[in-house]
Amino acid sequence: MPVPTVVLLHGQPDSSASFWSLRRQLRSRLDPAIRITAPDRPGYGANPRPVSDFRGNVDWLKSWLRSIDAGPTVVVGHSWAGGIGVLAGASVPSVLAGLVLVSSIGPYCLLPIDSVLGAPLIGEIIAFTTLRLGGPLIRHSAATTIRAHLLPADVPYAKASGFAMAHRPLWRTFLQEQRTLIRDLDDISAALPSVGVATLVVDGTDDQLIPGRTPTELSRQIPGARRVRIAGAHDLQLKQPAELAGHIADFVTPLLTGGDRLVGEAAETAETTGPIGTVGS
């Protein structure tokens, strides 16, 4: 039986590991019949698929949702993955019940450094030097930051995702997605008025990676979208998980439960995924 599902999609370069605190916070707030899952996207973590562009990620998402027999689904897209959510909400709204854009890309999000990171030769040099040669240091720093916000019981799962990431050509994945962002941002912006699902836009008051004008335009151009601001920076899911989970739960609950508690077979199916959901590829 299809199960109502919340899918947490990470940005770049990242993996499902950064969502563990948010998943636990959501699990304590949402009906137990709602499945919460945070897959590694193509090119990241334990997902064996190669890196893809935005529309390739939408195709992967649709296929993956079918494979887990997802029922009504709310996609939570962080940063780069917000573009996946926008295109999914505009092109295949029947797949989604709702969309949450957290620190998402959108109109006017490109900074001067983005063009440098995506440029021929110089972009490759920066990506290789930073993410390949500097990979061990970056992984250690990321692991330290993520572990600081996890409960001890969740650390082994996050470490597994990080270990898988160490064996991926992360610099190539980042470079391709950076170039895809520059190339396809206009298409994503053009799709905003066509998003056909309920949408919540969440941004941090101190986000240094996404200009404040971007969430303003997202909430203005997506029909009926609602905006919430949280005191914090870009990684709200990692450093403000409780507050973010509260807003997501308030938004998700009426969309996936119709205001009534889900019971019976759907609840039993959801519980088989474990206390905080699944990690899939």
C-alpha positions as CSV (number, residue, x, y, z in Angstrom):
1,M,0.0,0.0,0.0
2,P,1.4,3.4,-0.9
3,V,2.8,5.3,2.1
4,P,2.7,9.1,2.7
5,T,6.3,10.2,2.5
6,V,8.5,13.1,3.3
7,V,11.7,13.2,1.1
8,L,14.7,15.3,2.3
9,L,17.0,16.2,-0.6
10,H,20.5,17.5,0.1
11,G,22.4,20.2,-1.7
12,Q,25.9,20.3,-3.0
13,P,28.5,19.1,-2.1
14,D,26.6,17.2,0.6
15,S,25.0,13.9,1.5
16,S,22.1,12.6,3.5
17,A,24.3,12.8,6.6
18,S,23.4,16.4,7.2
19,F,19.7,15.6,7.6
20,W,19.9,13.1,10.5
21,S,19.2,15.7,13.2
22,L,16.2,17.1,11.2
23,R,14.9,13.6,10.6
24,R,14.8,12.8,14.2
25,Q,13.1,16.1,15.0
26,L,10.5,15.4,12.3
27,R,10.0,11.9,13.6
28,S,9.0,13.2,17.0
29,R,6.5,15.7,15.4
30,L,4.9,13.8,12.5
31,D,2.3,11.0,12.5
32,P,4.1,7.6,12.7
33,A,2.3,6.6,9.5
34,I,4.3,9.2,7.6
35,R,7.6,7.8,6.3
36,I,10.6,10.2,6.5
37,T,13.5,9.4,4.1
38,A,16.7,11.2,3.0
39,P,18.3,9.5,0.0
40,D,21.8,10.4,-1.3
41,R,21.3,12.0,-4.7
42,P,23.0,10.8,-7.9
43,G,26.8,11.4,-7.6
44,Y,26.8,11.5,-3.8
45,G,27.2,9.2,-0.8
46,A,25.9,5.7,-1.2
47,N,24.0,6.4,-4.4
48,P,25.7,4.5,-7.2
49,R,24.3,6.6,-10.0
50,P,26.5,9.2,-11.7
51,V,26.0,12.9,-11.2
52,S,23.1,14.4,-13.3
53,D,21.5,17.7,-14.1
54,F,18.3,19.1,-12.6
55,R,16.0,17.2,-14.9
56,G,18.0,14.0,-14.5
57,N,17.5,14.4,-10.8
58,V,13.8,14.8,-11.3
59,D,13.7,11.6,-13.3
60,W,15.7,9.8,-10.7
61,L,13.4,11.1,-8.0
62,K,10.2,9.9,-9.8
63,S,11.7,6.5,-10.3
64,W,12.9,6.2,-6.7
65,L,9.5,7.2,-5.3
66,R,7.9,4.5,-7.4
67,S,10.5,2.0,-6.2
68,I,9.6,2.7,-2.5
69,D,5.8,2.7,-3.2
70,A,5.5,6.3,-2.1
71,G,2.0,7.7,-1.7
72,P,1.4,11.4,-1.3
73,T,4.8,13.0,-1.0
74,V,6.3,16.3,0.2
75,V,9.8,17.1,-1.1
76,V,12.1,19.2,1.1
77,G,14.8,20.5,-1.1
78,H,17.9,22.2,0.4
79,S,20.0,24.7,-1.6
80,W,20.8,23.2,-5.0
81,A,18.1,20.5,-4.5
82,G,15.5,23.3,-4.4
83,G,15.8,23.4,-8.1
84,I,14.8,19.7,-8.3
85,G,11.7,20.5,-6.2
86,V,10.7,23.4,-8.4
87,L,11.0,21.4,-11.6
88,A,9.2,18.4,-10.1
89,G,6.4,20.7,-8.8
90,A,6.0,22.4,-12.1
91,S,6.4,19.4,-14.5
92,V,4.9,16.5,-12.5
93,P,2.7,18.0,-9.8
94,S,0.7,14.8,-9.6
95,V,3.8,13.2,-8.0
96,L,3.9,15.7,-5.1
97,A,1.5,16.8,-2.4
98,G,3.7,19.7,-1.4
99,L,7.1,21.3,-1.6
100,V,9.4,22.9,1.0
101,L,12.3,25.0,-0.3
102,V,15.0,25.5,2.4
103,S,17.8,28.0,1.6
104,S,17.0,27.3,-2.0
105,I,18.5,28.4,-5.2
106,G,16.2,30.6,-7.4
107,P,16.1,34.0,-9.1
108,Y,19.2,36.2,-8.4
109,C,20.9,33.5,-6.4
110,L,24.2,33.5,-8.4
111,L,27.1,35.3,-6.8
112,P,30.3,36.4,-8.6
113,I,32.1,33.4,-7.2
114,D,29.6,31.0,-8.9
115,S,30.8,32.0,-12.3
116,V,34.4,31.5,-11.3
117,L,33.7,28.0,-9.9
118,G,31.9,27.0,-13.1
119,A,34.4,28.5,-15.5
120,P,36.4,26.3,-17.9
121,L,39.9,25.4,-16.5
122,I,39.8,27.7,-13.5
123,G,36.7,26.0,-12.2
124,E,38.3,22.6,-12.7
125,I,41.5,23.7,-10.9
126,I,39.6,25.1,-7.9
127,A,37.3,22.0,-7.6
128,F,40.2,19.5,-7.9
129,T,42.5,21.4,-5.6
130,T,39.8,22.0,-3.0
131,L,37.7,18.8,-3.1
132,R,40.3,16.2,-4.3
133,L,43.6,17.3,-2.8
134,G,41.9,19.0,0.2
135,G,39.4,16.2,0.5
136,P,40.6,14.6,3.7
137,L,40.7,18.0,5.5
138,I,37.2,18.9,4.2
139,R,35.8,15.5,5.2
140,H,37.2,15.8,8.7
141,S,35.8,19.3,9.1
142,A,32.4,18.3,7.7
143,A,32.3,15.2,10.0
144,T,33.2,17.3,13.0
145,T,30.5,19.8,12.3
146,I,27.8,17.2,11.6
147,R,28.7,15.1,14.6
148,A,28.4,18.1,16.8
149,H,24.7,18.2,16.0
150,L,23.9,14.5,16.2
151,L,22.8,12.2,18.9
152,P,25.3,9.4,19.6
153,A,22.9,6.8,18.2
154,D,22.9,8.6,14.8
155,V,26.6,9.0,14.4
156,P,27.2,5.5,12.8
157,Y,24.7,6.2,10.1
158,A,26.1,9.6,9.3
159,K,29.7,8.1,9.2
160,A,28.5,5.4,6.8
161,S,27.3,8.1,4.4
162,G,30.6,10.0,4.8
163,F,32.6,6.9,4.2
164,A,30.8,6.2,0.9
165,M,31.3,9.9,-0.1
166,A,35.1,9.5,0.3
167,H,35.1,7.0,-2.6
168,R,33.3,9.3,-5.0
169,P,34.9,11.8,-7.4
170,L,33.3,14.6,-5.5
171,W,35.2,17.3,-7.3
172,R,33.7,16.3,-10.6
173,T,30.2,16.0,-9.1
174,F,30.4,19.5,-7.7
175,L,31.9,21.0,-10.9
176,Q,29.1,19.5,-13.1
177,E,26.4,20.6,-10.8
178,Q,27.9,24.1,-10.5
179,R,27.9,24.4,-14.3
180,T,24.4,23.0,-14.4
181,L,23.2,25.6,-12.0
182,I,24.7,28.4,-14.1
183,R,23.2,26.9,-17.3
184,D,19.7,26.0,-16.1
185,L,18.9,28.7,-13.5
186,D,16.8,30.7,-16.0
187,D,14.7,27.5,-16.7
188,I,14.1,27.0,-13.0
189,S,13.1,30.6,-12.6
190,A,10.8,30.4,-15.5
191,A,9.1,27.3,-14.0
192,L,8.2,29.0,-10.7
193,P,4.7,30.3,-11.8
194,S,3.9,26.7,-13.0
195,V,4.5,25.1,-9.6
196,G,1.2,23.4,-9.0
197,V,1.6,22.2,-5.3
198,A,1.5,23.9,-1.9
199,T,4.9,25.4,-1.2
200,L,6.7,26.6,1.9
201,V,9.8,28.8,1.4
202,V,12.2,28.8,4.4
203,D,15.3,30.9,4.6
204,G,17.9,32.0,7.1
205,T,18.3,35.6,8.2
206,D,22.1,35.3,8.0
207,D,22.5,33.1,4.8
208,Q,25.7,34.2,3.1
209,L,25.3,31.9,0.1
210,I,21.7,32.8,-1.0
211,P,20.8,36.5,-1.3
212,G,17.7,37.6,0.5
213,R,16.2,38.6,-2.8
214,T,16.0,34.9,-3.8
215,P,13.5,33.6,-1.2
216,T,11.5,36.8,-1.7
217,E,11.1,36.0,-5.4
218,L,10.5,32.3,-4.8
219,S,7.6,33.1,-2.5
220,R,6.3,35.8,-4.8
221,Q,6.4,33.9,-8.0
222,I,5.2,30.4,-6.8
223,P,1.4,30.6,-6.6
224,G,0.2,30.6,-3.0
225,A,3.7,30.0,-1.6
226,R,4.2,30.9,2.1
227,R,7.6,32.2,3.5
228,V,9.1,31.6,6.9
229,R,12.4,33.1,8.1
230,I,14.6,31.5,10.7
231,A,17.5,33.1,12.6
232,G,20.4,31.2,11.1
233,A,22.7,30.8,8.2
234,H,22.6,28.4,5.1
235,D,22.6,25.0,6.8
236,L,19.3,25.4,8.8
237,Q,18.7,21.6,8.7
238,L,21.9,21.0,10.5
239,K,22.1,23.9,13.0
240,Q,18.5,24.8,13.6
241,P,16.8,21.4,13.1
242,A,14.2,21.8,15.9
243,E,12.8,25.1,14.6
244,L,12.9,24.0,11.0
245,A,11.2,20.7,11.8
246,G,8.4,22.6,13.6
247,H,7.7,24.6,10.5
248,I,7.9,21.6,8.2
249,A,5.7,19.5,10.4
250,D,3.0,22.2,10.6
251,F,3.1,22.4,6.8
252,V,3.2,18.7,6.0
253,T,0.6,17.4,8.5
254,P,-2.5,18.6,6.7
255,L,-1.1,17.7,3.3
256,L,-0.4,14.1,4.2
257,T,-3.0,13.3,6.8
258,G,-5.9,15.4,5.9
259,G,-6.1,16.4,9.5
260,D,-6.8,12.9,10.6
261,R,-4.4,10.4,12.2
262,L,-3.3,7.7,9.7
263,V,-3.8,4.1,11.0
264,G,-3.9,0.6,9.8
265,E,-1.9,-0.8,6.9
266,A,-0.2,2.5,5.9
267,A,1.0,3.0,9.5
268,E,2.3,-0.6,9.7
269,T,4.2,-0.1,6.3
270,A,5.7,3.1,7.5
271,E,7.0,1.6,10.7
272,T,9.0,-1.0,8.8
273,T,11.4,1.7,7.7
274,G,12.7,2.1,11.2
275,P,12.5,5.0,13.7
276,I,13.8,7.7,11.5
277,G,13.2,6.5,8.0
278,T,15.4,5.1,5.2
279,V,18.4,6.1,3.2
280,G,18.0,5.0,-0.4
281,S,19.6,5.4,-3.8
